[in-house]
Amino acid sequence: MESSAPLSRQRASKRRARPIPVRVGVDVASVAEIAAALSRFGDHYISRVFTKHEAAYCRQAAEPVAAARFAVRFAAKEAALKALQPESGGIDWRDIEVRSGRSGRCSLLLHRQAASVAARRGVEHLALSMSHDGGVAAAVVVAVCGQPLKRRERRRASPHR
Amino acid sequence: MPRRIADDVRLILREHGRLAVDVGSLADDSNLYEAGLTSHASVSVMLALEEQFGIEFPERMLRRGAFASIGAIRHGLEELIGADA
């Protein structure tokens, strides 16, 4: 076991094992709150926050399932924002899109500013998990990142290191 | 006038902000997120402000800081509709 190995070997092992850099974001949303916004703001709310693809998918279901679908997507967008951690400026919610596959599995598709931030962060893959129960919608986003750009550039500049 | 904008902001926050404290107890620079404003409630506040003032918040203002305080919201509105609106 590693814990019984000499301390010097553990330190050497830690130096060799490079952790995969990931960023994680999580968010929860109240389905009732989203339903209230849908009722109060209607199309203004939907067109401002959700893409046409998302709206079409959510509207396939009758209430209250439709509100739950919108709620998990809103949570996914906020979770993605937390994972991406944009430096400054804003990101339109519609630039973070939840795509619903035929198998029922969902994934994230980034557009415009969100895609630019992800590229700057070195994000190579985004994993999404969503769920809703008991009136609460939740989403977790894991962003798997490559090497930071500066380090990559440094390596290109010094190939023998 | 700026005073009226701030009053409208407070009214909308009271109706849509779902804050944990009374809006009247907040100073213009009080942190709304610390007062209980959630990310989704900030969307409702934004939509209500857009309806009230007939504007649309541009992408550069779709960030947490733009809705972090009554003063920040007022500042953004003044920029969008003009300080003498």
gemmi code that builds the backbone of each chain (N, CA, C; Angstrom):
import gemmi

chains = {
    "A": [
        ("MET", (0.838, -1.198, 0.000), (0.000, 0.000, 0.000), (0.871, 1.245, 0.000)),
        ("GLU", (0.374, 2.251, -0.632), (1.166, 3.465, -0.741), (1.432, 4.094, 0.622)),
        ("SER", (0.459, 3.909, 1.538), (0.601, 4.551, 2.839), (1.755, 3.959, 3.632)),
        ("SER", (2.159, 2.689, 3.293), (3.256, 2.084, 4.034), (4.601, 2.309, 3.344)),
        ("ALA", (4.575, 2.934, 2.171), (5.810, 3.192, 1.443), (6.592, 4.302, 2.136)),
        ("PRO", (7.896, 4.279, 1.941), (8.690, 5.349, 2.540), (8.214, 6.712, 2.058)),
        ("LEU", (8.354, 7.698, 2.923), (7.866, 9.048, 2.613), (8.494, 9.607, 1.339)),
        ("SER", (9.792, 9.313, 1.139), (10.470, 9.841, -0.043), (9.853, 9.275, -1.318)),
        ("ARG", (9.459, 7.946, -1.248), (8.854, 7.336, -2.438), (7.450, 7.912, -2.677)),
        ("GLN", (6.712, 8.161, -1.591), (5.386, 8.770, -1.747), (5.502, 10.135, -2.413)),
        ("ARG", (6.492, 10.916, -1.985), (6.663, 12.251, -2.566), (7.010, 12.153, -4.048)),
        ("ALA", (7.887, 11.185, -4.374), (8.271, 11.003, -5.772), (7.066, 10.582, -6.595)),
        ("SER", (6.228, 9.691, -5.997), (5.039, 9.225, -6.700), (4.095, 10.376, -6.965)),
        ("LYS", (3.946, 11.252, -5.975), (3.050, 12.396, -6.149), (3.552, 13.320, -7.247)),
        ("ARG", (4.889, 13.435, -7.338), (5.442, 14.322, -8.368), (5.155, 13.763, -9.760)),
        ("ARG", (5.193, 12.413, -9.879), (4.977, 11.794, -11.190), (3.496, 11.810, -11.583)),
        ("ALA", (2.624, 11.510, -10.609), (1.190, 11.395, -10.909), (0.587, 12.783, -11.045)),
        ("ARG", (0.385, 13.170, -12.274), (-0.215, 14.478, -12.506), (-1.731, 14.365, -12.466)),
        ("PRO", (-2.378, 15.065, -11.577), (-3.836, 14.969, -11.513), (-4.472, 15.562, -12.764)),
        ("ILE", (-5.590, 14.965, -13.161), (-6.329, 15.513, -14.300), (-7.009, 16.793, -13.824)),
        ("PRO", (-6.705, 17.909, -14.451), (-7.336, 19.147, -13.983), (-8.816, 19.190, -14.368)),
        ("VAL", (-9.645, 19.298, -13.364), (-11.089, 19.391, -13.608), (-11.638, 20.600, -12.858)),
        ("ARG", (-12.717, 21.105, -13.375), (-13.468, 22.153, -12.701), (-14.883, 21.622, -12.530)),
        ("VAL", (-15.457, 21.857, -11.360), (-16.790, 21.325, -11.069), (-17.742, 22.468, -10.746)),
        ("GLY", (-18.954, 22.359, -11.239), (-19.996, 23.319, -10.894), (-21.268, 22.584, -10.533)),
        ("VAL", (-21.971, 23.071, -9.538), (-23.232, 22.449, -9.127), (-24.254, 23.542, -8.893)),
        ("ASP", (-25.512, 23.233, -9.165), (-26.550, 24.222, -8.910), (-27.884, 23.515, -8.691)),
        ("VAL", (-28.725, 24.134, -7.902), (-30.084, 23.627, -7.694), (-31.065, 24.751, -8.016)),
        ("ALA", (-32.245, 24.364, -8.446), (-33.283, 25.351, -8.746), (-34.627, 24.814, -8.266)),
        ("SER", (-35.448, 25.707, -7.782), (-36.791, 25.331, -7.344), (-37.706, 25.229, -8.557)),
        ("VAL", (-38.324, 24.067, -8.717), (-39.241, 23.880, -9.855), (-40.423, 24.853, -9.732)),
        ("ALA", (-40.895, 25.083, -8.521), (-42.015, 26.013, -8.318), (-41.629, 27.429, -8.738)),
        ("GLU", (-40.376, 27.790, -8.462), (-39.914, 29.132, -8.826), (-39.849, 29.276, -10.354)),
        ("ILE", (-39.376, 28.224, -10.998), (-39.318, 28.267, -12.472), (-40.737, 28.290, -13.042)),
        ("ALA", (-41.651, 27.498, -12.452), (-43.048, 27.490, -12.917), (-43.667, 28.874, -12.758)),
        ("ALA", (-43.338, 29.545, -11.663), (-43.868, 30.894, -11.432), (-43.343, 31.868, -12.486)),
        ("ALA", (-42.066, 31.735, -12.829), (-41.480, 32.614, -13.855), (-42.106, 32.325, -15.220)),
        ("LEU", (-42.357, 31.047, -15.501), (-43.010, 30.688, -16.764), (-44.399, 31.299, -16.838)),
        ("SER", (-45.106, 31.243, -15.716), (-46.460, 31.778, -15.675), (-46.452, 33.308, -15.774)),
        ("ARG", (-45.514, 33.944, -15.080), (-45.500, 35.407, -15.024), (-44.924, 36.031, -16.299)),
        ("PHE", (-43.820, 35.466, -16.807), (-43.119, 36.117, -17.923), (-43.307, 35.395, -19.265)),
        ("GLY", (-43.790, 34.151, -19.244), (-44.111, 33.435, -20.475), (-42.968, 33.373, -21.469)),
        ("ASP", (-43.268, 33.745, -22.707), (-42.280, 33.654, -23.789), (-41.072, 34.558, -23.566)),
        ("HIS", (-41.287, 35.686, -22.878), (-40.164, 36.591, -22.574), (-39.096, 35.834, -21.784)),
        ("TYR", (-39.554, 35.072, -20.796), (-38.642, 34.278, -19.972), (-37.972, 33.178, -20.796)),
        ("ILE", (-38.772, 32.438, -21.537), (-38.229, 31.292, -22.277), (-37.229, 31.751, -23.333)),
        ("SER", (-37.600, 32.764, -24.096), (-36.729, 33.190, -25.204), (-35.461, 33.884, -24.704)),
        ("ARG", (-35.501, 34.386, -23.479), (-34.329, 35.084, -22.927), (-33.321, 34.121, -22.324)),
        ("VAL", (-33.796, 32.973, -21.857), (-32.934, 32.069, -21.079), (-32.626, 30.758, -21.814)),
        ("PHE", (-33.562, 30.305, -22.634), (-33.424, 28.980, -23.241), (-33.327, 29.073, -24.762)),
        ("THR", (-32.621, 28.096, -25.342), (-32.522, 28.054, -26.808), (-33.824, 27.469, -27.381)),
        ("LYS", (-33.958, 27.595, -28.681), (-35.155, 27.046, -29.329), (-35.233, 25.533, -29.139)),
        ("HIS", (-34.062, 24.880, -29.224), (-34.023, 23.427, -29.042), (-34.504, 23.065, -27.632)),
        ("GLU", (-33.996, 23.771, -26.632), (-34.390, 23.485, -25.249), (-35.881, 23.731, -25.047)),
        ("ALA", (-36.351, 24.862, -25.558), (-37.766, 25.213, -25.379), (-38.660, 24.174, -26.040)),
        ("ALA", (-38.280, 23.747, -27.241), (-39.102, 22.762, -27.956), (-39.163, 21.456, -27.179)),
        ("TYR", (-38.008, 21.023, -26.644), (-37.985, 19.766, -25.895), (-38.840, 19.874, -24.626)),
        ("CYS", (-38.663, 20.950, -23.885), (-39.388, 21.101, -22.615), (-40.890, 21.191, -22.847)),
        ("ARG", (-41.259, 21.858, -23.934), (-42.691, 22.065, -24.200), (-43.383, 20.814, -24.725)),
        ("GLN", (-42.606, 19.779, -25.055), (-43.234, 18.518, -25.472), (-44.013, 17.895, -24.318)),
        ("ALA", (-43.609, 18.231, -23.100), (-44.242, 17.644, -21.921), (-45.324, 18.582, -21.379)),
        ("ALA", (-46.313, 17.987, -20.710), (-47.347, 18.791, -20.061), (-46.847, 19.192, -18.679)),
        ("GLU", (-47.480, 20.207, -18.100), (-47.133, 20.570, -16.727), (-47.527, 19.432, -15.783)),
        ("PRO", (-46.802, 19.202, -14.695), (-45.670, 19.985, -14.211), (-44.314, 19.518, -14.743)),
        ("VAL", (-44.339, 18.521, -15.632), (-43.064, 17.988, -16.130), (-42.314, 19.050, -16.934)),
        ("ALA", (-43.050, 19.857, -17.690), (-42.401, 20.888, -18.500), (-41.591, 21.837, -17.608)),
        ("ALA", (-42.179, 22.263, -16.506), (-41.468, 23.181, -15.598), (-40.222, 22.513, -15.023)),
        ("ALA", (-40.337, 21.221, -14.717), (-39.174, 20.493, -14.183), (-38.071, 20.410, -15.233)),
        ("ARG", (-38.460, 20.220, -16.494), (-37.457, 20.164, -17.574), (-36.751, 21.512, -17.713)),
        ("PHE", (-37.526, 22.594, -17.677), (-36.898, 23.919, -17.737), (-35.987, 24.129, -16.520)),
        ("ALA", (-36.447, 23.657, -15.357), (-35.693, 23.885, -14.118), (-34.336, 23.176, -14.142)),
        ("VAL", (-34.302, 21.927, -14.589), (-33.008, 21.218, -14.607), (-32.067, 21.865, -15.632)),
        ("ARG", (-32.642, 22.394, -16.686), (-31.793, 23.070, -17.693), (-31.244, 24.381, -17.154)),
        ("PHE", (-32.062, 25.091, -16.391), (-31.538, 26.311, -15.785), (-30.415, 25.960, -14.799)),
        ("ALA", (-30.634, 24.928, -14.000), (-29.595, 24.495, -13.053), (-28.329, 24.095, -13.804)),
        ("ALA", (-28.485, 23.434, -14.950), (-27.314, 23.016, -15.740), (-26.533, 24.230, -16.254)),
        ("LYS", (-27.236, 25.261, -16.679), (-26.566, 26.466, -17.176), (-25.772, 27.136, -16.039)),
        ("GLU", (-26.388, 27.228, -14.867), (-25.701, 27.845, -13.729), (-24.523, 26.985, -13.271)),
        ("ALA", (-24.709, 25.670, -13.288), (-23.605, 24.778, -12.908), (-22.448, 24.920, -13.896)),
        ("ALA", (-22.771, 25.051, -15.177), (-21.726, 25.225, -16.200), (-20.992, 26.547, -15.982)),
        ("LEU", (-21.739, 27.597, -15.643), (-21.092, 28.890, -15.373), (-20.109, 28.764, -14.208)),
        ("LYS", (-20.516, 28.013, -13.180), (-19.627, 27.833, -12.023), (-18.383, 27.035, -12.411)),
        ("ALA", (-18.560, 26.076, -13.295), (-17.410, 25.273, -13.727), (-16.477, 26.093, -14.627)),
        ("LEU", (-17.063, 26.935, -15.454), (-16.254, 27.717, -16.397), (-15.572, 28.911, -15.722)),
        ("GLN", (-16.239, 29.465, -14.712), (-15.696, 30.634, -13.994), (-15.226, 31.724, -14.959)),
        ("PRO", (-16.133, 32.331, -15.689), (-15.722, 33.401, -16.609), (-15.030, 34.534, -15.855)),
        ("GLU", (-13.929, 35.011, -16.455), (-13.098, 36.014, -15.785), (-13.871, 37.304, -15.560)),
        ("SER", (-14.486, 37.785, -16.609), (-15.224, 39.038, -16.515), (-16.229, 39.053, -17.652)),
        ("GLY", (-17.038, 40.081, -17.696), (-18.039, 40.151, -18.746), (-19.149, 39.160, -18.498)),
        ("GLY", (-20.107, 39.139, -19.376), (-21.260, 38.293, -19.156), (-21.336, 37.143, -20.134)),
        ("ILE", (-22.112, 36.142, -19.763), (-22.395, 35.024, -20.662), (-23.915, 34.888, -20.741)),
        ("ASP", (-24.411, 34.894, -21.950), (-25.840, 34.718, -22.175), (-26.205, 33.275, -21.842)),
        ("TRP", (-27.315, 33.105, -21.125), (-27.717, 31.730, -20.745), (-27.915, 30.861, -21.984)),
        ("ARG", (-28.322, 31.477, -23.083), (-28.584, 30.696, -24.303), (-27.301, 30.186, -24.943)),
        ("ASP", (-26.163, 30.702, -24.511), (-24.880, 30.216, -25.036), (-24.445, 28.916, -24.368)),
        ("ILE", (-25.175, 28.518, -23.336), (-24.939, 27.214, -22.693), (-26.201, 26.398, -22.928)),
        ("GLU", (-26.099, 25.433, -23.813), (-27.296, 24.710, -24.247), (-27.255, 23.246, -23.818)),
        ("VAL", (-28.361, 22.789, -23.278), (-28.489, 21.370, -22.953), (-29.129, 20.681, -24.163)),
        ("ARG", (-28.389, 19.768, -24.746), (-28.899, 19.010, -25.892), (-29.447, 17.671, -25.399)),
        ("SER", (-30.632, 17.366, -25.801), (-31.270, 16.124, -25.379), (-31.133, 15.091, -26.489)),
        ("GLY", (-30.423, 14.013, -26.176), (-30.250, 12.955, -27.162), (-31.450, 12.035, -27.211)),
        ("ARG", (-31.526, 11.244, -28.282), (-32.648, 10.322, -28.435), (-32.672, 9.273, -27.326)),
        ("SER", (-31.494, 8.934, -26.811), (-31.432, 7.923, -25.750), (-31.882, 8.494, -24.410)),
        ("GLY", (-32.097, 9.789, -24.359), (-32.457, 10.425, -23.102), (-31.264, 11.028, -22.392)),
        ("ARG", (-30.067, 10.711, -22.896), (-28.858, 11.258, -22.294), (-28.672, 12.708, -22.762)),
        ("CYS", (-28.334, 13.563, -21.842), (-28.173, 14.979, -22.180), (-26.705, 15.378, -22.149)),
        ("SER", (-26.369, 16.360, -22.932), (-25.001, 16.869, -22.957), (-25.047, 18.380, -23.112)),
        ("LEU", (-23.901, 19.000, -22.907), (-23.820, 20.460, -23.005), (-23.178, 20.872, -24.318)),
        ("LEU", (-23.732, 21.896, -24.908), (-23.171, 22.474, -26.129), (-22.964, 23.959, -25.865)),
        ("LEU", (-21.739, 24.427, -26.052), (-21.443, 25.837, -25.779), (-21.405, 26.636, -27.071)),
        ("HIS", (-21.890, 27.853, -26.999), (-21.875, 28.746, -28.150), (-21.155, 30.043, -27.770)),
        ("ARG", (-20.725, 30.751, -28.783), (-20.217, 32.121, -28.683), (-19.323, 32.356, -27.450)),
        ("GLN", (-19.749, 33.291, -26.570), (-18.886, 33.700, -25.459), (-18.567, 32.524, -24.521)),
        ("ALA", (-19.546, 31.666, -24.300), (-19.310, 30.513, -23.414), (-18.250, 29.596, -24.017)),
        ("ALA", (-18.311, 29.396, -25.326), (-17.315, 28.554, -25.998), (-15.937, 29.204, -25.927)),
        ("SER", (-15.881, 30.533, -26.045), (-14.599, 31.242, -25.967), (-13.974, 31.103, -24.585)),
        ("VAL", (-14.809, 31.261, -23.549), (-14.300, 31.117, -22.177), (-13.774, 29.706, -21.963)),
        ("ALA", (-14.517, 28.706, -22.431), (-14.087, 27.309, -22.266), (-12.749, 27.070, -22.962)),
        ("ALA", (-12.591, 27.650, -24.139), (-11.328, 27.477, -24.879), (-10.177, 28.121, -24.106)),
        ("ARG", (-10.417, 29.299, -23.571), (-9.359, 29.971, -22.791), (-9.007, 29.185, -21.537)),
        ("ARG", (-9.993, 28.517, -20.965), (-9.767, 27.725, -19.758), (-9.138, 26.366, -20.075)),
        ("GLY", (-9.032, 26.037, -21.354), (-8.467, 24.740, -21.726), (-9.437, 23.596, -21.551)),
        ("VAL", (-10.740, 23.894, -21.532), (-11.738, 22.836, -21.326), (-11.809, 21.959, -22.570)),
        ("GLU", (-11.601, 20.668, -22.368), (-11.634, 19.719, -23.485), (-12.920, 18.903, -23.509)),
        ("HIS", (-13.554, 18.765, -22.359), (-14.786, 17.970, -22.308), (-15.644, 18.445, -21.143)),
        ("LEU", (-16.951, 18.447, -21.378), (-17.893, 18.805, -20.312), (-18.808, 17.614, -20.065)),
        ("ALA", (-18.914, 17.208, -18.813), (-19.837, 16.131, -18.441), (-20.978, 16.730, -17.629)),
        ("LEU", (-22.173, 16.269, -17.918), (-23.366, 16.844, -17.273), (-24.218, 15.749, -16.645)),
        ("SER", (-24.711, 16.012, -15.454), (-25.685, 15.134, -14.830), (-26.796, 16.001, -14.252)),
        ("MET", (-28.034, 15.627, -14.505), (-29.172, 16.412, -14.024), (-30.184, 15.488, -13.357)),
        ("SER", (-30.930, 16.045, -12.410), (-31.969, 15.262, -11.758), (-32.992, 16.209, -11.144)),
        ("HIS", (-34.206, 15.710, -10.935), (-35.186, 16.512, -10.197), (-36.103, 15.594, -9.409)),
        ("ASP", (-36.393, 16.055, -8.208), (-37.268, 15.286, -7.321), (-37.692, 16.205, -6.182)),
        ("GLY", (-38.884, 15.985, -5.674), (-39.339, 16.758, -4.523), (-39.365, 18.253, -4.768)),
        ("GLY", (-39.591, 18.648, -6.007), (-39.684, 20.077, -6.312), (-38.362, 20.774, -6.486)),
        ("VAL", (-37.273, 20.002, -6.447), (-35.940, 20.594, -6.614), (-35.266, 19.991, -7.840)),
        ("ALA", (-34.707, 20.847, -8.652), (-33.938, 20.408, -9.822), (-32.463, 20.656, -9.525)),
        ("ALA", (-31.620, 19.705, -9.924), (-30.196, 19.831, -9.623), (-29.374, 19.439, -10.843)),
        ("ALA", (-28.202, 20.047, -10.958), (-27.302, 19.702, -12.057), (-25.858, 19.812, -11.582)),
        ("VAL", (-25.039, 18.916, -12.096), (-23.600, 18.939, -11.834), (-22.885, 18.951, -13.180)),
        ("VAL", (-21.912, 19.827, -13.301), (-21.106, 19.889, -14.524), (-19.638, 19.706, -14.142)),
        ("VAL", (-18.987, 18.801, -14.830), (-17.545, 18.604, -14.647), (-16.853, 18.989, -15.950)),
        ("ALA", (-15.945, 19.930, -15.842), (-15.172, 20.357, -17.004), (-13.780, 19.749, -16.906)),
        ("VAL", (-13.441, 18.929, -17.886), (-12.105, 18.318, -17.921), (-11.211, 19.221, -18.754)),
        ("CYS", (-10.121, 19.635, -18.145), (-9.268, 20.636, -18.793), (-7.945, 20.022, -19.240)),
        ("GLY", (-7.407, 20.568, -20.298), (-6.068, 20.203, -20.722), (-5.062, 21.035, -19.947)),
        ("GLN", (-3.857, 21.025, -20.414), (-2.845, 21.832, -19.743), (-3.132, 23.299, -19.978)),
        ("PRO", (-2.879, 24.108, -18.984), (-3.074, 25.543, -19.186), (-2.243, 26.032, -20.367)),
        ("LEU", (-2.799, 26.969, -21.068), (-2.174, 27.452, -22.292), (-0.742, 27.925, -22.070)),
        ("LYS", (-0.517, 28.618, -20.963), (0.823, 29.169, -20.721), (1.865, 28.064, -20.639)),
        ("ARG", (1.488, 26.953, -19.928), (2.446, 25.858, -19.772), (2.733, 25.191, -21.113)),
        ("ARG", (1.658, 25.055, -21.912), (1.812, 24.438, -23.219), (2.744, 25.287, -24.093)),
        ("GLU", (2.518, 26.566, -24.023), (3.351, 27.473, -24.829), (4.800, 27.410, -24.353)),
        ("ARG", (4.955, 27.313, -23.016), (6.298, 27.253, -22.457), (7.022, 25.999, -22.941)),
        ("ARG", (6.274, 24.865, -22.998), (6.876, 23.601, -23.424), (7.309, 23.664, -24.890)),
        ("ARG", (6.452, 24.295, -25.716), (6.816, 24.428, -27.130), (8.089, 25.240, -27.274)),
        ("ALA", (8.220, 26.228, -26.406), (9.399, 27.087, -26.487), (10.654, 26.359, -26.021)),
        ("SER", (10.505, 25.344, -25.120), (11.643, 24.592, -24.613), (11.384, 23.095, -24.776)),
        ("PRO", (11.481, 22.545, -25.997), (11.084, 21.171, -26.264), (11.930, 20.125, -25.545)),
        ("HIS", (13.131, 20.443, -25.092), (14.000, 19.425, -24.490), (13.816, 19.306, -22.988)),
        ("ARG", (12.999, 20.136, -22.413), (12.813, 20.075, -20.967), (11.901, 18.936, -20.563)),
    ],
    "B": [
        ("MET", (-35.624, 60.187, -13.241), (-34.516, 60.623, -12.386), (-33.968, 59.428, -11.613)),
        ("PRO", (-32.700, 59.472, -11.236), (-32.098, 58.343, -10.527), (-32.897, 57.884, -9.315)),
        ("ARG", (-33.482, 58.832, -8.606), (-34.238, 58.463, -7.412), (-35.418, 57.545, -7.784)),
        ("ARG", (-36.110, 57.897, -8.878), (-37.273, 57.122, -9.284), (-36.849, 55.733, -9.765)),
        ("ILE", (-35.723, 55.672, -10.462), (-35.214, 54.371, -10.916), (-34.944, 53.476, -9.711)),
        ("ALA", (-34.314, 54.041, -8.694), (-34.007, 53.249, -7.499), (-35.287, 52.768, -6.829)),
        ("ASP", (-36.323, 53.622, -6.830), (-37.596, 53.220, -6.233), (-38.209, 52.053, -6.999)),
        ("ASP", (-38.161, 52.144, -8.332), (-38.693, 51.047, -9.156), (-37.904, 49.763, -8.930)),
        ("VAL", (-36.603, 49.903, -8.811), (-35.754, 48.732, -8.556), (-36.161, 48.075, -7.237)),
        ("ARG", (-36.386, 48.890, -6.232), (-36.782, 48.339, -4.933), (-38.140, 47.645, -5.014)),
        ("LEU", (-39.075, 48.248, -5.729), (-40.402, 47.633, -5.870), (-40.292, 46.266, -6.575)),
        ("ILE", (-39.492, 46.240, -7.619), (-39.334, 44.985, -8.376), (-38.593, 43.943, -7.546)),
        ("LEU", (-37.604, 44.374, -6.808), (-36.900, 43.437, -5.927), (-37.854, 42.860, -4.877)),
        ("ARG", (-38.746, 43.714, -4.380), (-39.701, 43.241, -3.370), (-40.629, 42.180, -3.974)),
        ("GLU", (-41.019, 42.392, -5.231), (-41.978, 41.476, -5.866), (-41.328, 40.205, -6.399)),
        ("HIS", (-40.115, 40.332, -6.937), (-39.508, 39.195, -7.643), (-38.195, 38.674, -7.033)),
        ("GLY", (-37.638, 39.433, -6.091), (-36.308, 39.085, -5.598), (-36.263, 37.937, -4.609)),
        ("ARG", (-37.386, 37.622, -4.000), (-37.448, 36.538, -2.996), (-36.340, 36.683, -1.956)),
        ("LEU", (-36.147, 37.916, -1.505), (-35.062, 38.174, -0.552), (-35.444, 37.688, 0.846)),
        ("ALA", (-34.415, 37.404, 1.621), (-34.635, 36.933, 2.982), (-34.868, 38.096, 3.942)),
        ("VAL", (-34.630, 39.309, 3.480), (-34.808, 40.498, 4.323), (-35.716, 41.483, 3.592)),
        ("ASP", (-36.243, 42.444, 4.361), (-37.086, 43.471, 3.747), (-36.221, 44.401, 2.895)),
        ("VAL", (-36.710, 44.673, 1.701), (-35.931, 45.521, 0.786), (-35.681, 46.897, 1.397)),
        ("GLY", (-36.646, 47.372, 2.179), (-36.506, 48.692, 2.794), (-35.324, 48.781, 3.752)),
        ("SER", (-34.860, 47.645, 4.240), (-33.734, 47.659, 5.186), (-32.384, 47.675, 4.475)),
        ("LEU", (-32.411, 47.581, 3.145), (-31.149, 47.488, 2.399), (-30.675, 48.860, 1.928)),
        ("ALA", (-29.391, 49.081, 2.056), (-28.787, 50.290, 1.496), (-28.543, 50.065, 0.006)),
        ("ASP", (-28.288, 51.142, -0.689), (-28.045, 51.011, -2.133), (-26.859, 50.105, -2.445)),
        ("ASP", (-25.896, 50.043, -1.526), (-24.713, 49.221, -1.801), (-24.733, 47.881, -1.054)),
        ("SER", (-25.862, 47.542, -0.443), (-25.949, 46.239, 0.237), (-25.867, 45.118, -0.793)),
        ("ASN", (-25.201, 44.033, -0.410), (-25.041, 42.896, -1.321), (-26.344, 42.094, -1.382)),
        ("LEU", (-26.964, 42.080, -2.552), (-28.256, 41.404, -2.697), (-28.132, 39.890, -2.596)),
        ("TYR", (-26.999, 39.340, -3.006), (-26.828, 37.889, -2.911), (-26.724, 37.475, -1.440)),
        ("GLU", (-26.080, 38.317, -0.650), (-26.024, 38.036, 0.787), (-27.397, 38.214, 1.421)),
        ("ALA", (-28.246, 39.014, 0.776), (-29.608, 39.228, 1.288), (-30.562, 38.145, 0.798)),
        ("GLY", (-30.039, 37.160, 0.057), (-30.861, 36.021, -0.331), (-31.236, 35.943, -1.802)),
        ("LEU", (-30.725, 36.861, -2.613), (-31.051, 36.815, -4.052), (-30.389, 35.588, -4.686)),
        ("THR", (-31.206, 34.728, -5.277), (-30.649, 33.551, -5.956), (-30.402, 33.891, -7.422)),
        ("SER", (-29.677, 32.990, -8.093), (-29.392, 33.235, -9.512), (-30.687, 33.282, -10.317)),
        ("HIS", (-31.638, 32.409, -9.978), (-32.885, 32.442, -10.748), (-33.742, 33.649, -10.404)),
        ("ALA", (-33.743, 34.046, -9.135), (-34.506, 35.246, -8.772), (-33.933, 36.474, -9.478)),
        ("SER", (-32.624, 36.481, -9.691), (-32.025, 37.617, -10.404), (-32.510, 37.654, -11.859)),
        ("VAL", (-32.819, 36.479, -12.420), (-33.383, 36.437, -13.779), (-34.782, 37.061, -13.771)),
        ("SER", (-35.589, 36.689, -12.775), (-36.936, 37.260, -12.685), (-36.872, 38.774, -12.504)),
        ("VAL", (-35.941, 39.217, -11.674), (-35.763, 40.666, -11.470), (-35.383, 41.325, -12.795)),
        ("MET", (-34.463, 40.696, -13.513), (-34.034, 41.255, -14.800), (-35.210, 41.354, -15.780)),
        ("LEU", (-36.006, 40.303, -15.860), (-37.143, 40.307, -16.793), (-38.157, 41.376, -16.407)),
        ("ALA", (-38.403, 41.530, -15.109), (-39.348, 42.555, -14.646), (-38.814, 43.955, -14.953)),
        ("LEU", (-37.518, 44.150, -14.780), (-36.903, 45.453, -15.108), (-37.006, 45.721, -16.611)),
        ("GLU", (-36.781, 44.676, -17.420), (-36.882, 44.854, -18.872), (-38.298, 45.265, -19.272)),
        ("GLU", (-39.277, 44.653, -18.630), (-40.668, 45.033, -18.917), (-40.955, 46.453, -18.456)),
        ("GLN", (-40.510, 46.761, -17.256), (-40.799, 48.069, -16.661), (-40.193, 49.210, -17.472)),
        ("PHE", (-38.961, 49.027, -17.925), (-38.240, 50.122, -18.584), (-38.174, 49.967, -20.105)),
        ("GLY", (-38.729, 48.884, -20.631), (-38.729, 48.698, -22.079), (-37.334, 48.567, -22.657)),
        ("ILE", (-36.485, 47.858, -21.928), (-35.092, 47.689, -22.371), (-34.748, 46.205, -22.401)),
        ("GLU", (-33.538, 45.903, -22.890), (-33.024, 44.536, -22.800), (-31.586, 44.613, -22.310)),
        ("PHE", (-31.316, 43.932, -21.240), (-29.942, 43.929, -20.723), (-29.029, 43.236, -21.735)),
        ("PRO", (-27.975, 43.929, -22.171), (-27.059, 43.309, -23.137), (-26.196, 42.241, -22.467)),
        ("GLU", (-25.559, 41.430, -23.298), (-24.766, 40.312, -22.790), (-23.711, 40.728, -21.763)),
        ("ARG", (-23.076, 41.882, -22.008), (-22.003, 42.301, -21.094), (-22.536, 42.564, -19.676)),
        ("MET", (-23.857, 42.770, -19.543), (-24.427, 43.000, -18.211), (-25.000, 41.731, -17.589)),
        ("LEU", (-24.938, 40.630, -18.312), (-25.471, 39.373, -17.772), (-24.404, 38.699, -16.918)),
        ("ARG", (-24.067, 39.352, -15.829), (-23.067, 38.820, -14.901), (-23.528, 39.163, -13.489)),
        ("ARG", (-22.996, 38.398, -12.544), (-23.457, 38.541, -11.158), (-23.326, 39.964, -10.648)),
        ("GLY", (-22.215, 40.604, -10.990), (-21.947, 41.931, -10.453), (-22.989, 42.964, -10.836)),
        ("ALA", (-23.605, 42.789, -12.004), (-24.589, 43.766, -12.481), (-25.852, 43.781, -11.621)),
        ("PHE", (-26.080, 42.688, -10.873), (-27.286, 42.599, -10.039), (-26.919, 42.424, -8.558)),
        ("ALA", (-25.708, 42.806, -8.221), (-25.211, 42.554, -6.868), (-25.744, 43.538, -5.838)),
        ("SER", (-26.212, 44.699, -6.275), (-26.735, 45.689, -5.330), (-27.755, 46.570, -6.045)),
        ("ILE", (-28.541, 47.266, -5.266), (-29.523, 48.191, -5.853), (-28.787, 49.260, -6.656)),
        ("GLY", (-27.675, 49.719, -6.112), (-26.888, 50.729, -6.812), (-26.346, 50.215, -8.146)),
        ("ALA", (-25.890, 48.966, -8.154), (-25.346, 48.388, -9.399), (-26.441, 48.256, -10.452)),
        ("ILE", (-27.627, 47.831, -10.019), (-28.751, 47.696, -10.969), (-29.120, 49.078, -11.505)),
        ("ARG", (-29.208, 50.058, -10.590), (-29.563, 51.426, -11.002), (-28.542, 51.967, -11.995)),
        ("HIS", (-27.280, 51.710, -11.713), (-26.207, 52.179, -12.597), (-26.381, 51.588, -14.002)),
        ("GLY", (-26.667, 50.293, -14.060), (-26.864, 49.638, -15.355), (-28.068, 50.199, -16.096)),
        ("LEU", (-29.153, 50.429, -15.342), (-30.361, 50.981, -15.967), (-30.111, 52.388, -16.488)),
        ("GLU", (-29.419, 53.183, -15.694), (-29.129, 54.558, -16.127), (-28.322, 54.549, -17.417)),
        ("GLU", (-27.421, 53.587, -17.509), (-26.607, 53.483, -18.722), (-27.479, 53.090, -19.924)),
        ("LEU", (-28.455, 52.219, -19.680), (-29.279, 51.713, -20.789), (-30.372, 52.686, -21.221)),
        ("ILE", (-30.952, 53.396, -20.254), (-32.088, 54.255, -20.618), (-31.742, 55.735, -20.554)),
        ("GLY", (-30.550, 56.055, -20.073), (-30.168, 57.460, -19.965), (-30.481, 57.968, -18.572)),
        ("ALA", (-29.560, 58.731, -18.023), (-29.689, 59.190, -16.635), (-30.886, 60.096, -16.429)),
        ("ASP", (-31.394, 60.728, -17.499), (-32.509, 61.663, -17.315), (-33.854, 61.029, -17.642)),
        ("ALA", (-33.883, 59.691, -17.750), (-35.158, 59.038, -18.078), (-36.116, 59.109, -16.900)),
    ],
}
model = gemmi.Model(1)
for chain_id, residues in chains.items():
    chain = gemmi.Chain(chain_id)
    for i, (resn, *xyz) in enumerate(residues, 1):
        res = gemmi.Residue()
        res.name, res.seqid = resn, gemmi.SeqId(i, " ")
        for name, pos in zip(("N", "CA", "C"), xyz):
            atom = gemmi.Atom()
            atom.name, atom.element = name, gemmi.Element(name[0])
            atom.pos, atom.b_iso = gemmi.Position(*pos), 0.0
            res.add_atom(atom)
        chain.add_residue(res)
    model.add_chain(chain)
structure = gemmi.Structure()
structure.add_model(model)
structure.setup_entities()
